[in-house]
Amino acid sequence: MSQQGRPYLAIPGPSVIPEKVLNAMHRPSPDIYKGELHEVTASLIPDLQKIAQTESKVAIYIANGHGAWEAAIANTLSYGEHVLVLATGRFAFGWGEIAENLGINLTTVDFGKSEGIDLEKIEEILRKDIDRKFKAILVAHTDTSTSIKTDLKQLRDCMNKSQHSAMLFADCIASLGTDCFRMDDWGVDLMISACQKGLMTPPGLSFVWFNEKAQQARSQKNKVSSYWDWTPRTEVKRYYQYFCGTAPTHHIYGLRTALDMMVNENNLENIWQKHIDLSSAIWAAFDRWSHFGNIELNVKEESLRSNAVTAASISEGGAKKLQDWCEKNSDLTLGIGLGMADQEDEKIHNYFRIGHMGHINATMVLGVISTIDVALKALNIPHGQNALDAASKKLSESYSV
Ligand SMILES: Cc1ncc(COP(=O)(O)O)c(C=O)c1O
């Protein structure tokens, strides 16, 4: 088949970048010492707060998500302190590893790769922590490897019930701008995210939002590395403090445009609803495919599924065959399995993920579903019928006038 038409990267981030964002970045270098760039940078802050539904401060880093992970720990915790890590996939472990390398002691509870967190178990752990050694709980709102979404409001209620003083730290890299998230209402003390998924901007910026309680933890620290310290970045007296050096000039314009698309030309509720509608269509298709053969959604319980990414499996290497076929014949790139088996293990070829976050619409999602349907037929992978019909029916219900 000819390789014409637009390629489509349907992996769970980096996501599709809108033309408007690309065009906003395509400009001569702006002056970093004065002028428009300073105003544009300052204008990002209130919109980043809106996106996170918070009045908390936000620090911006020229870094990927790993940088924000490190910034969160570096500002709030000290060598020898303890955190509780709640793992529903690879990414919570990743955040824990960053903390551990900064000298933090971890207690990690692994809830597996397909189930949600067990609140009773967490409550028990917190109640038993008489000395209140846990300073923070680290959790991924959506773990992108498994596509499990954690109910942060319920988690906060559980923490309150056990009257534990730990701060709640959430990784919203996959969920911000895709799934409902309300930092202040839900009692999240610190949240990190990055620009390359729901925020539709090329990778390179990440963020830490922190409330008063997290700020108190920062104030108790004597020293924080100059680069990660959020204080100068949020109490800016000179422009260069925003980024501890040269500003990410073009990213600032890209992000400005992406935020305009999200909060000025649209609103968050609409964006969250769009992600619900589109992910429901994908799951409707899987529901049919999985009637026959070995195709399975990773997360069986619908309320635990992310609206930004769907992890699934096809045994006997079927997932890898599907990915290869889609890329070769249709320029569609699906996400690889991550954290479901060792990356060197053959079994990893049984897993794949679909990213459905950010700048997407029904046409694009139906394209993904249809291409997968064609691939399953072309590859003779056993599957249930009428997936397209189920997806289109679901969408017609969502979009009915
Ligand atoms: C939930 C989550 N946390 C953290 C990260 C790490 O972010 P980065 O790869 O930008 O460092 C990712 C990346 O996909 C992620 O999905």
Ligand as a Chemical Component Dictionary entry (heavy atoms), coordinates in Angstrom:
data_LIG
# 
_chem_comp.id                   LIG 
_chem_comp.type                 NON-POLYMER 
_chem_comp.pdbx_formal_charge   0 
_chem_comp.three_letter_code    LIG 
# 
loop_
_chem_comp_atom.comp_id 
_chem_comp_atom.atom_id 
_chem_comp_atom.alt_atom_id 
_chem_comp_atom.type_symbol 
_chem_comp_atom.charge 
_chem_comp_atom.model_Cartn_x 
_chem_comp_atom.model_Cartn_y 
_chem_comp_atom.model_Cartn_z 
_chem_comp_atom.pdbx_ordinal 
LIG C1 C1 C 0 1.710 8.778  33.985 1  
LIG C2 C2 C 0 3.104 9.123  33.524 2  
LIG N1 N1 N 0 4.000 9.526  34.439 3  
LIG C3 C3 C 0 5.252 9.849  34.085 4  
LIG C4 C4 C 0 5.674 9.761  32.787 5  
LIG C5 C5 C 0 7.086 10.097 32.456 6  
LIG O1 O1 O 0 7.102 11.238 31.652 7  
LIG P1 P1 P 0 8.319 11.555 30.694 8  
LIG O2 O2 O 0 8.476 10.398 29.779 9  
LIG O3 O3 O 0 7.878 12.814 29.995 10 
LIG O4 O4 O 0 9.507 11.771 31.534 11 
LIG C6 C6 C 0 4.791 9.337  31.803 12 
LIG C7 C7 C 0 5.212 9.207  30.410 13 
LIG O5 O5 O 0 4.529 8.732  29.557 14 
LIG C8 C8 C 0 3.467 9.010  32.185 15 
LIG O6 O6 O 0 2.572 8.604  31.294 16 
# 
loop_
_chem_comp_bond.comp_id 
_chem_comp_bond.atom_id_1 
_chem_comp_bond.atom_id_2 
_chem_comp_bond.value_order 
_chem_comp_bond.pdbx_ordinal 
LIG C1 C2 SING 1  
LIG C2 N1 SING 2  
LIG C2 C8 DOUB 3  
LIG N1 C3 DOUB 4  
LIG C3 C4 SING 5  
LIG C4 C5 SING 6  
LIG C4 C6 DOUB 7  
LIG C5 O1 SING 8  
LIG O1 P1 SING 9  
LIG P1 O2 DOUB 10 
LIG P1 O3 SING 11 
LIG P1 O4 SING 12 
LIG C6 C7 SING 13 
LIG C6 C8 SING 14 
LIG C7 O5 DOUB 15 
LIG C8 O6 SING 16 
# 
